[in-house]
Amino acid sequence: MLQLPPHSPFRGRPLRIVAGVVVLLALAGYVAAHFLSGGPGNTRCVVRGGDGAQGSGARYQLTAEQAVNASVISAVGTSRGMPERAVTIALATALQESALRNIEHGDRDSLGLFQQRPSQGWGTADQILDPAYSAGRFYQHLNEVPGYSRLPLTVAAQRVQKSGFPQAYAKHETDAALLASALTGRTPASLSCEASAGGTDGRGGDPAEVRKQLTAAFGPDVLPAVRGAGGPAAGGAGSARTVVVPVPGAAAEDGPEGTRGAGAQRGWEVAHWAMAHSVELRIARIAHAGWEWRADQGDRGWRRMPNAEAGTAAEEVRITPAG
């Protein structure tokens, strides 16, 4: 049997290899647990195609962090009057560039959701790391692309990004279109979130913070008058904690061929925005157009409200933070 010299460089190599494998397996386990569990709070959000409440059609899962960032991108676009196609292009771009995470690193000096570079005139590092700012800059450049809405998605995105991998955006188009349909409000009750075991800490939310974030996302006119809900909230929660967002025209009939009216679409845009922020803002209940979502029953998604509550809900979105 071959005997190694006492000071042979090979004597300790098997132990080092085993130790290295153990470290790599531990790291892989941590990464998998972090991303597959939805990150902080173990919260997962799901967007479904068609009538999302029926659980049929296409399906895309994302974390609470990704849902918040996607909702910001969508709200910035619609607030600028950009069409749903523009929101789809923006979401596909962010999915490719950062996986919808506001990262502080990238190729050379690239930063943020869209991996924009301060050295290329996109703004300062602090500005680029503000999701609303970076989304606004993306839409500004996209709007300068002639006929962008008629171009293939990957072409439109590349005109803005000038990426070294211009075809990479195309693979995200289906998921981005699904997200855009929900976040712009075109598909009702299609985005829902739920917290896994250990995903909530029992702390309450702040109605004032909900109002602040709503105004930041949709502008001051989203809340023309701040008031408590005009009646008891579900589950016995105090009405003063409920933020009521008026949705003018939501009760009007839908457009031709089943298209949704602007008011109805706006209502679901706000409701899905609240859903995306449900973890961050500690929201316990969202109600709109005869549907409700409750954090303590998040695995059930959106559910029909009793008929007695449905009559007045179409013209408002009710958002109740945890008490």
C-alpha positions as CSV (number, residue, x, y, z in Angstrom):
1,M,0.0,0.0,0.0
2,L,1.3,3.4,-1.0
3,Q,2.3,5.5,2.0
4,L,2.3,9.3,1.7
5,P,5.2,11.2,3.3
6,P,4.3,13.0,6.5
7,H,4.5,16.4,4.8
8,S,3.0,15.4,1.5
9,P,0.8,18.1,-0.1
10,F,-1.7,15.4,-0.9
11,R,-2.2,14.1,2.7
12,G,-4.9,16.7,3.7
13,R,-6.5,17.1,0.3
14,P,-9.4,14.6,0.8
15,L,-10.5,16.4,4.0
16,R,-10.4,19.8,2.3
17,I,-12.4,18.4,-0.6
18,V,-15.1,17.0,1.7
19,A,-15.2,20.3,3.7
20,G,-15.5,22.3,0.4
21,V,-18.4,20.1,-0.7
22,V,-20.2,20.5,2.6
23,V,-19.9,24.3,2.4
24,L,-21.2,24.3,-1.2
25,L,-24.2,22.1,-0.3
26,A,-25.0,24.3,2.7
27,L,-24.8,27.5,0.5
28,A,-27.0,25.9,-2.1
29,G,-29.5,24.9,0.5
30,Y,-29.7,28.4,1.9
31,V,-30.1,30.0,-1.6
32,A,-32.8,27.5,-2.5
33,A,-34.7,28.0,0.8
34,H,-34.4,31.8,0.5
35,F,-35.7,32.1,-3.1
36,L,-38.2,29.2,-3.1
37,S,-39.8,30.2,0.1
38,G,-40.4,33.8,-1.2
39,G,-37.7,35.5,0.9
40,P,-38.7,37.5,4.0
41,G,-41.9,36.3,5.6
42,N,-42.0,33.2,3.3
43,T,-44.7,35.0,1.3
44,R,-45.6,33.9,-2.1
45,C,-47.8,35.7,-4.7
46,V,-49.4,34.1,-7.7
47,V,-50.9,35.7,-10.8
48,R,-53.4,33.7,-12.9
49,G,-54.7,34.3,-16.4
50,G,-58.3,34.5,-17.3
51,D,-60.6,34.8,-14.3
52,G,-58.0,34.4,-11.6
53,A,-60.5,33.4,-9.0
54,Q,-61.3,30.3,-10.9
55,G,-57.7,29.1,-10.7
56,S,-57.5,28.2,-14.4
57,G,-55.3,29.3,-17.3
58,A,-51.7,30.5,-17.2
59,R,-50.0,30.9,-13.8
60,Y,-46.9,32.7,-12.6
61,Q,-45.4,32.7,-9.1
62,L,-43.3,35.5,-7.6
63,T,-42.1,36.7,-4.2
64,A,-43.5,39.5,-2.2
65,E,-40.5,41.6,-3.1
66,Q,-41.0,41.0,-6.8
67,A,-44.7,41.7,-6.5
68,V,-44.0,45.1,-4.9
69,N,-41.5,46.0,-7.6
70,A,-43.8,44.8,-10.4
71,S,-46.7,46.9,-9.0
72,V,-44.5,50.0,-8.9
73,I,-43.4,49.5,-12.5
74,S,-47.1,49.1,-13.5
75,A,-48.4,52.1,-11.5
76,V,-45.7,54.4,-12.9
77,G,-46.6,53.4,-16.4
78,T,-50.4,53.8,-16.1
79,S,-50.0,57.1,-14.2
80,R,-48.1,58.3,-17.2
81,G,-50.9,57.2,-19.5
82,M,-48.8,54.4,-21.0
83,P,-50.7,51.5,-22.5
84,E,-50.7,47.9,-21.1
85,R,-48.2,46.9,-23.9
86,A,-45.7,49.4,-22.5
87,V,-46.1,47.9,-19.0
88,T,-45.6,44.4,-20.5
89,I,-42.3,45.6,-22.1
90,A,-41.1,47.2,-18.9
91,L,-41.9,44.1,-16.8
92,A,-40.2,41.8,-19.3
93,T,-37.1,44.0,-19.3
94,A,-37.0,44.1,-15.5
95,L,-37.5,40.3,-15.3
96,Q,-34.5,39.8,-17.5
97,E,-32.2,42.5,-16.1
98,S,-32.8,41.9,-12.3
99,A,-35.5,39.2,-11.9
100,L,-37.6,42.1,-10.5
101,R,-35.2,42.7,-7.6
102,N,-33.8,46.1,-6.8
103,I,-30.2,45.0,-6.8
104,E,-27.2,47.2,-5.9
105,H,-24.8,45.6,-8.3
106,G,-24.4,44.5,-11.9
107,D,-22.2,44.7,-15.0
108,R,-19.8,47.5,-14.5
109,D,-21.8,50.3,-12.8
110,S,-25.3,48.9,-13.6
111,L,-27.9,49.1,-10.8
112,G,-31.5,48.6,-9.9
113,L,-34.5,46.9,-11.5
114,F,-33.4,47.9,-15.1
115,Q,-29.7,47.7,-14.5
116,Q,-29.3,51.4,-15.5
117,R,-25.8,52.9,-15.4
118,P,-25.0,56.3,-13.8
119,S,-22.1,56.7,-16.1
120,Q,-24.5,56.5,-19.1
121,G,-26.7,59.3,-17.9
122,W,-29.5,57.4,-16.3
123,G,-29.3,59.2,-13.0
124,T,-27.3,59.0,-9.8
125,A,-26.9,55.7,-8.0
126,D,-29.5,56.8,-5.4
127,Q,-32.0,57.8,-8.1
128,I,-31.6,54.5,-10.0
129,L,-32.2,52.5,-6.9
130,D,-35.6,54.2,-6.4
131,P,-37.9,51.8,-8.3
132,A,-40.3,54.6,-9.3
133,Y,-37.6,56.7,-10.7
134,S,-35.9,53.9,-12.6
135,A,-39.3,52.8,-14.1
136,G,-40.1,56.4,-15.1
137,R,-36.7,56.7,-16.9
138,F,-37.4,53.5,-18.7
139,Y,-40.8,54.7,-19.9
140,Q,-39.4,58.0,-20.9
141,H,-37.0,56.3,-23.3
142,L,-39.5,53.8,-24.4
143,N,-41.9,56.5,-25.4
144,E,-39.3,58.0,-27.6
145,V,-39.1,54.7,-29.7
146,P,-41.3,55.2,-32.8
147,G,-44.1,52.7,-32.9
148,Y,-42.8,50.7,-29.9
149,S,-46.2,49.1,-29.2
150,R,-46.2,47.5,-32.6
151,L,-42.6,46.2,-32.4
152,P,-41.6,42.8,-31.2
153,L,-41.1,43.1,-27.4
154,T,-37.4,42.2,-27.6
155,V,-36.8,44.9,-30.3
156,A,-38.6,47.6,-28.3
157,A,-36.8,46.7,-25.1
158,Q,-33.4,46.6,-26.9
159,R,-34.0,50.1,-28.3
160,V,-34.1,51.3,-24.7
161,Q,-31.6,49.0,-23.0
162,K,-28.9,48.5,-25.7
163,S,-28.1,45.1,-24.2
164,G,-25.4,42.7,-25.2
165,F,-28.0,40.0,-25.2
166,P,-31.0,41.6,-27.1
167,Q,-32.9,38.4,-27.6
168,A,-33.0,37.5,-23.9
169,Y,-36.1,39.7,-23.3
170,A,-38.4,37.6,-25.4
171,K,-38.4,34.6,-23.0
172,H,-40.1,36.7,-20.4
173,E,-43.0,38.1,-22.6
174,T,-45.6,35.5,-21.5
175,D,-45.0,36.1,-17.8
176,A,-44.8,39.8,-18.2
177,A,-48.1,40.0,-20.1
178,L,-49.8,37.9,-17.4
179,L,-48.4,40.3,-14.7
180,A,-49.4,43.4,-16.7
181,S,-52.9,42.1,-17.3
182,A,-53.4,41.8,-13.5
183,L,-51.6,44.9,-12.4
184,T,-53.3,47.2,-14.8
185,G,-56.6,45.8,-13.6
186,R,-57.7,44.3,-16.9
187,T,-58.0,40.8,-15.3
188,P,-60.0,40.9,-12.1
189,A,-59.1,38.9,-8.9
190,S,-56.1,37.5,-10.6
191,L,-53.3,38.3,-8.2
192,S,-53.2,36.9,-4.7
193,C,-50.6,36.4,-2.0
194,E,-50.3,34.1,1.0
195,A,-47.8,33.9,3.9
196,S,-46.4,30.4,4.7
197,A,-45.9,29.3,8.3
198,G,-43.8,31.9,10.1
199,G,-44.6,34.5,7.5
200,T,-46.4,36.9,9.8
201,D,-45.2,38.5,13.0
202,G,-48.5,39.8,14.4
203,R,-47.6,43.5,14.1
204,G,-50.2,45.9,12.9
205,G,-50.2,48.1,9.9
206,D,-50.6,51.9,9.6
207,P,-53.5,53.4,7.6
208,A,-51.5,56.6,7.2
209,E,-48.7,54.7,5.5
210,V,-51.2,53.0,3.2
211,R,-52.5,56.4,2.2
212,K,-49.0,57.8,1.7
213,Q,-48.0,54.9,-0.5
214,L,-51.2,55.1,-2.5
215,T,-50.6,58.7,-3.2
216,A,-47.0,58.1,-4.2
217,A,-48.1,55.4,-6.7
218,F,-51.2,56.9,-8.2
219,G,-51.0,60.7,-7.5
220,P,-52.9,62.9,-5.0
221,D,-56.3,62.4,-6.8
222,V,-56.4,58.7,-5.8
223,L,-57.7,59.8,-2.4
224,P,-59.7,63.0,-2.9
225,A,-61.1,62.7,0.6
226,V,-59.6,60.6,3.4
227,R,-62.3,58.9,5.5
228,G,-63.0,55.7,7.3
229,A,-65.2,53.1,5.8
230,G,-68.9,53.8,6.1
231,G,-69.7,50.7,8.1
232,P,-68.1,47.9,10.1
233,A,-65.3,46.1,8.4
234,A,-65.3,42.3,8.1
235,G,-64.2,40.4,11.1
236,G,-65.1,43.1,13.5
237,A,-62.2,45.4,12.6
238,G,-62.7,49.1,13.4
239,S,-63.9,51.1,10.4
240,A,-61.5,53.9,11.1
241,R,-58.6,51.6,10.1
242,T,-60.0,51.0,6.6
243,V,-58.7,53.2,3.8
244,V,-61.4,53.7,1.2
245,V,-60.3,54.5,-2.4
246,P,-63.2,55.8,-4.5
247,V,-63.4,54.3,-8.0
248,P,-65.6,56.7,-10.2
249,G,-67.4,54.9,-12.9
250,A,-66.7,51.4,-11.7
251,A,-70.3,50.5,-11.5
252,A,-70.9,51.5,-15.2
253,E,-71.4,48.7,-17.7
254,D,-68.4,47.2,-19.4
255,G,-67.4,48.1,-22.9
256,P,-68.2,46.1,-26.1
257,E,-67.3,42.5,-26.6
258,G,-66.7,42.0,-22.8
259,T,-64.0,44.6,-22.5
260,R,-63.8,46.2,-19.0
261,G,-64.8,49.8,-18.5
262,A,-62.1,52.2,-17.4
263,G,-63.6,52.5,-13.9
264,A,-63.8,48.8,-13.3
265,Q,-60.2,48.3,-14.5
266,R,-59.0,51.1,-12.3
267,G,-60.6,49.5,-9.3
268,W,-58.8,46.2,-9.9
269,E,-55.6,48.0,-10.5
270,V,-55.8,49.6,-7.1
271,A,-56.9,46.3,-5.5
272,H,-54.0,44.4,-7.0
273,W,-51.6,47.1,-6.0
274,A,-52.8,46.7,-2.4
275,M,-52.3,42.9,-2.8
276,A,-48.8,43.3,-4.0
277,H,-48.0,45.5,-1.0
278,S,-49.9,43.4,1.5
279,V,-46.8,42.2,3.3
280,E,-44.9,45.5,3.3
281,L,-48.0,47.4,4.5
282,R,-49.3,44.6,6.8
283,I,-52.7,44.6,5.1
284,A,-55.3,42.3,6.6
285,R,-58.2,42.7,4.2
286,I,-58.9,44.0,0.7
287,A,-62.4,44.3,-0.7
288,H,-63.6,45.4,-4.1
289,A,-66.5,44.7,-6.5
290,G,-68.1,42.0,-4.4
291,W,-64.8,40.2,-3.8
292,E,-62.5,40.1,-0.8
293,W,-59.1,38.8,0.3
294,R,-58.1,38.2,3.9
295,A,-54.5,37.7,5.1
296,D,-55.6,35.0,7.6
297,Q,-57.1,33.1,4.7
298,G,-54.6,33.9,2.1
299,D,-54.4,30.4,0.7
300,R,-58.0,30.8,-0.4
301,G,-57.2,33.8,-2.6
302,W,-60.0,36.2,-3.6
303,R,-63.4,35.1,-2.5
304,R,-67.0,36.3,-3.2
305,M,-68.4,38.4,-0.4
306,P,-71.9,37.8,0.9
307,N,-74.6,39.4,-1.2
308,A,-75.4,41.9,1.5
309,E,-71.9,43.4,1.3
310,A,-71.5,43.3,-2.5
311,G,-74.0,46.1,-3.5
312,T,-71.9,49.1,-2.7
313,A,-68.4,47.6,-3.2
314,A,-68.0,48.2,-7.0
315,E,-67.3,51.9,-6.7
316,E,-64.6,51.7,-4.0
317,V,-61.6,49.6,-2.9
318,R,-61.4,49.0,0.8
319,I,-57.9,48.4,2.3
320,T,-57.7,47.4,6.0
321,P,-54.3,47.2,7.6
322,A,-53.9,44.7,10.4
323,G,-54.8,46.0,13.8
